[in-house]
Amino acid sequence: MIAGTHSGVGKTTIATGVMGALSARGLLVSSAKIGPDFIDPSYHALATGRPPSSLDAFLSGESLLASLAAQASRGADILVIEGVMGLFDGSSVPGLDGSTAAVSQLLDAPVILVVDASAMSGSVAAIVHGFNSLDPTFQIAAVILNRVGGAGHEELLREALEPLRIPILGVLYRDDALEWRERHLGLVPVAEDPSKIRASIARLSAVIAQSLDIDGIVALSRTAPVRSVTPVPQALVTGHCRVAVCAGPAFSFVYPENLELLRQAGAELMMFDPLEEPALPQGCDALYAGGGFPEVYASALADNVSLMRDVQRRIASGLVTWAECGGFLWLCGSLDGHEMVGALSEVQARMTDKLTLGYRTATTRVPSVLGPVGTQFRAHEYHRSDASPPGNALDLTGRFGAAQAGYADSRFFASYLHQHLSATPEMAERFVMTASSK
């Protein structure tokens, strides 16, 4: 597990580079990301050539994390897990830690701490000592020093850390060429420029292979004990249908586990790009519109009038539909003044400076494609937009308040919420069953 002292320390850069360096050695590498994230795992997938996985203590429940990790590592030589935020930053949900440190203990995974050493020398010892001693039940297995100024700076850092007797598995010098572009919700998604990002990852992996002790990382991974776990819940076959799944640069935020559960339930997935296709895939019985950055492509989405009219017509005729966050915005009447699909013609959406972020427990107030009134599930909300009116199909509770939001009926569900279905495969089952009924 690769952790950091705080967000922005370089976890994704180093984790992705390590995955690429291990893959270049001929190892079969699997990846996982702690917390609710779509972009970092897409970088992992390019580095490993395998689908990424998510490990979220709130969305999936702590008891399922080891099983999900085992599923992620199936057929691989090594599983590399990237942490979330700082090592001890938790879920903010009372009674549920969810931090990188807590998940590492649930998995018995040794932790490598990434430290941004760019503005310190001797103080690095205080930082590492503090992280290593805060919790007496937890210990850091090794350290990687990032953004080091040069050979002299490296020597000072190594001298400071020597008394702690914590192995240093490498030093990465400051290099602006290794910094990736960022946007308001994190890194730029791979789907926007996969060839360029793939080339960047290849360069990064080569630097990582020279700068870090890859043999030491492999040896550390072998210290993780063997675990026996129960299988991850599978979806039962509840029908046979074709589901059109939004993809491409504007809609790349979908958990691979959700797609797999839909397949298990009997769905044939038909990927399509709403920026390019003039109509929904022929013969589709349902629509799954995940998240992404529709605001970046609002003008181009609006220009695809034929697709928007087709989607509006099909939804009005009863097309089974599930839309999350960016997909929800696409179905609204407008987004920042650009005409959208209009399936929710009364809803106007706009980008704002306010970040809405947090875990939610949702309870349906109306029958929906996800279940009857009172269906409860866990989800995550993360956006800088506002949709008005917000809807009232769901009762939402979070750490700092409650609200009503979302739109739903027996064949439709749209909200800002992202769901990870591993702990609730029955939702995939119901969606497929509804889409299969004529």
C-alpha positions, -999 to +999 in steps of 0.1 A: +000+000+000+014+034-010+002+062+013+010+098+018+013+124+045-013+145+028-032+150-005-009+163-033+022+146-019+026+125-051+009+093-042-007+088-076+025+097-094+046+072-074+019+044-072+013+046-110+050+046-117+056+017-094+028-002-112+044+006-146+079-004-134+067-037-121+047-044-153+078-036-173+096-064-154+070-088-167+050-091-135+012-092-137+002-062-116-032-055-102-042-021-087-067-008-062-075+027-049-089+034-014-118+058-013-143+070-039-122+078-069-125+073-107-095+093-121-066+078-102-077+042-110-078+051-147-041+059-146-035+027-128-053+008-155-030+022-182+001+013-161-010-023-155-031-032-185-058-046-161-091-032-148-087-012-116-105-018-083-119+003-055-117-003-018-140+020+001-149+012+037-181+033+036-195+023+002-187-014+004-185-019+042-153-028+061-161-065+061-160-067+023-127-050+018-104-080+021-126-100-003-125-071-028-088-070-025-085-107-031-108-104-061-086-076-074-055-096-070-068-128-087-044-139-114-018-113-105+017-115-091+014-083-070-014-060-059-004-023-055-029-002-035-029+036-036-042+053-004-065+082+000-056+118+012-032+116+042-024+083+059-048+089+089-075+109+071-107+089+075-142+088+062-156+115+086-184+090+093-188+084+131-177+049+140-161+042+106-124+051+102-119+043+065-084+058+064-055+044+045-040+032+078-072+015+089-077-002+056-040-014+056-047-031+089-078-047+077-058-061+047-026-068+066-009-048+038+026-032+045+025+006+040+051+027+022+048+063+032+054+090+005+069+122+019+071+155+000+105+166+011+108+196-011+108+222+017+126+204+046+157+186+056+161+176+093+123+181+099+116+150+078+125+129+108+098+146+129+072+140+101+080+103+097+084+097+134+050+113+141+032+092+115+049+061+127+042+066+164+007+082+164-010+048+166+008+022+186-009-006+167+004+007+133+038+009+118+052+023+086+071-004+066+092+020+045+095+055+031+098+071-003+111+106-005+095+127-033+105+161-049+140+160-035+162+190-046+193+171-055+221+148-042+230+171-013+194+174-002+191+137-004+221+132+018+207+155+045+173+137+044+189+103+047+210+114+076+179+128+094+160+096+089+188+071+098+180+070+136+144+060+129+156+027+112+127+028+087+139+017+053+140+042+025+129+025-007+139+053-030+142+090-037+125+108-065+141+142-075+119+172-083+110+171-120+082+192-135+079+168-164+065+142-139+037+165-128+003+158-144-023+184-153-051+188-127-087+200-128-111+210-101-119+173-091-084+160-095-063+147-124-075+151-160-093+118-169-074+093-190-103+092-215-096+127-226-061+119-240-052+083-235-022+082-259-006+112-244-011+100-208+001+065-217+033+080-230+037+100-198+032+069-177+059+051-197+084+079-191+074+080-154+077+043-150+113+044-164+123+071-139+107+052-111+125+020-121+158+039-118+150+059-087+133+034-064+142+000-050+118-021-070+133-053-057+127-039-022+091-031-030+085-067-042+102-081-012+081-060+011+049-072-006+059-108+001+058-100+039+020-096+037+005-128+053-017-152+034-054-145+040-085-166+035-116-146+026-152-152+017-161-145-020-174-112-031-212-113-035-223-120-071-254-108-089-280-134-098-292-135-134-326-117-134-331-112-171-314-105-204-312-070-218-289-046-236-277-016-216-263+015-234-234+028-212-222+064-217-184+064-223-158+086-239-141+118-226-173+133-211-185+102-192-156+081-178-166+079-141-181+044-137-169+018-113-158-013-132-173-035-105-208-020-113-204-029-149-194-064-140-224-069-117-247-057-145-231-084-168-236-110-141-273-100-138-277-107-175-269-074-192-251-070-225-232-037-222-231-014-253-206+013-248-212+046-267-198+081-268-225+108-265-201+133-281-200+112-313-230+089-317-261+103-335-285+080-316-285+054-288-271+020-297-296+001-317-317-024-297-308-011-263-333-017-235-317+006-209-294+035-204-266+038-177-251+074-177-223+076-152-203+106-141-176+126-157-170+162-169-200+171-191-195+207-182-162+206-201-180+193-232-213+210-227-211+229-261-203+197-280-229+177-262-255+204-270-244+203-307-253+166-308-290+174-313-300+141-329-287+120-299-303+143-273-337+141-291-334+103-293-325+100-256-354+123-246-378+104-268-367+070-255-368+080-218-403+096-223-413+062-238-401+043-207-365+035-214-350+022-181-325+048-171-299+052-143-279+084-142-252+094-117-238+129-112-225+139-147-251+117-163-277+135-142-265+169-155-267+156-191-304+147-186-313+181-173-329+209-193-297+229-195-261+231-182-245+265-180-270+278-205-263+249-230-293+228-239-291+193-226-312+162-232-342+176-214-355+143-199-357+165-167-367+196-186-375+216-155-341+212-140-314+238-148-278+230-139-249+254-135-213+252-124-204+269-091-173+276-070-187+255-042-175+219-037-202+195-025-184+165-010-192+137+013-207+103+020-244+099+020-269+074+032-299+075+009-334+063+014-359+063-015-391+082-010-408+068-041-407+035-060-378+034-084-359+012-107-336+006-077-363-007-054-395+001-035-401+030-012-377+028+017-348+012-003-316+023+015-281+025+001-248+042+006-233+066-019-208+094-024-214+130-037-186+150-052-193+180-076-191+217-081-224+222-097-260+230-087-292+216-101-324+234-095-349+222-085-329+195-068-357+169-067-371+150-037-370+113-046-344+106-019-339+114+018-301+120+022-282+121+054-245+129+059-221+139+086-232+175+085-269+175+077-298+161+058-316+170+025-339+158-001-328+154-037-329+132-069-355+121-094-370+087-098-399+065-109-404+029-116-381+030-147-359+060-139-333+071-114-311+102-116-292+120-089-258+134-079-249+101-061-222+077-071-228+041-059-205+012-056-227-019-060-204-046-046-223-047-013-257-043-029-257-065-061-295-067-058-296-032-073-280-044-104-303-074-104-334-051-102-321-028-129-316-057-153-349-073-144-368-040-150-350-035-183-358-070-194-395-066-188-414-053-218 
